[in-house]
Amino acid sequence: MDHSLVSIICVLILGFFSHCLCDRLNLVGTNNNIFNVMQYGAHGDGKTDDAQAFLRAWNSTCAAQGSATLVIPANKIFLVTNLLFNGAWKDTSHWINIEYINGLTIDGTNTGGLDGHGSTWWPCKTCPRPVVLSFHSCNKLNVNGLRISNSPGAHISINGCDGATFSNVLVNSPGTSPNTDGFDISSSKNILIKDSTIHAGDDCIAINGGSSYINATNVACGPGHGISIGSLGKGKSHEEVEEVHVKNCSFTDTTNGARIKTFPGGSGFARKITFEQIQLTNVKNAIIIDQHYGIKIDAGFSGTGAGDLAINLNCESCLNIVLNKISIVPSQPKTQLHTICKNFHGTITSTVPKVTCS
């Protein structure tokens, strides 16, 4: 498989935007502002590069007055090079990059999706691996019903966005695939991920610096590395994350459940973080905090642990942490679960196994 190609299989994408920040182009639209990529020269045979047809259709959609719809029909396989949906494309770090769009809706039919053919990339340890779908500086975004599989790198990237809802999204890559985060969120706020399933080789959801008011509800994670805050503070940088709320989520056969990752020497905070109604099945590290500056976390977990270390609070100075309603039992008989707790400042009211701090 050519590393410059990704396939879009049987997916319907509908775009409705109240205001498009693309340059207006003098292109003729179609009736009812519906723009089908087939009318712009796409083949949909899985062999021909349809990238230019997609861009021509996008340009017409963006140039339309009022609401407009971009249609990628079902029952076709589209092979495309990297696409930048803002009127130009020369970005090798993403396959499909959507940026500077307000009020965009993407609705998939759940009869197909995006296949990044990541298995052709994963054996190369030094190759820069692109993200399949990236959103940059998009506000009031609504994405529903998409399926993305086998990304070379992360599946979905969200950067600089304010207001986005992702629902009924299926991410499906092997647990052995390297660095294939389900969602990477950075410098964004008011993001909701709900009613979705994520199988990945790295974090199901990674929440990075500059992000706030991030919510994950009814998300099934596994395999993967769990839901992570960070890494934060790399290169002694100042980074802030706050108002992260994870509720009614499940973790199955994951490396971690909740993790907060920071680098020594960094500054900033990770605060107002809650995990509640979390169900664990065969999770190696249910709660792991590798922390080097102030953190506040309130957690509620129940389920089974695969390793022998259920809770690892390796703090330089963990502040205002509340551990409550935690019940983690061994997934294997005759196994005893342990905890680590260093430099802890907070409240422990109800935990199984018992947490003893030094």
Secondary structure, 3 states (H helix, E strand, C coil): CCCCCEEEECCCCCCCCCEECCCCCCCCCCHHHEEEHHHHCCCCEEEEECHHHHHHHHHHHHHCCCCCEEECCCCCEEEECCEEECCECCCCCEEEEEECEECCEEECCCCCEEECCHHHCCCCCCCCCCEEEEEECCEEEEEECCEEECCCCCCEEEECCEEEEEECCEEECCCCCCCCCCEEEECCEEEEEEEEEEECCCCCEEECCCEEEEEEEEEEECCECCEEEEEECHHHCEEEEEEEEEEEEEEECECEEEEEEECCCCEEEEEEEEEEEEEEEEECEEEEEEECCCEEEEEEEEEEECCCEEEEEEEEEEEEEEEEEEEEEECCCCCCCEEEEEEEEEEECCEECCCCCC
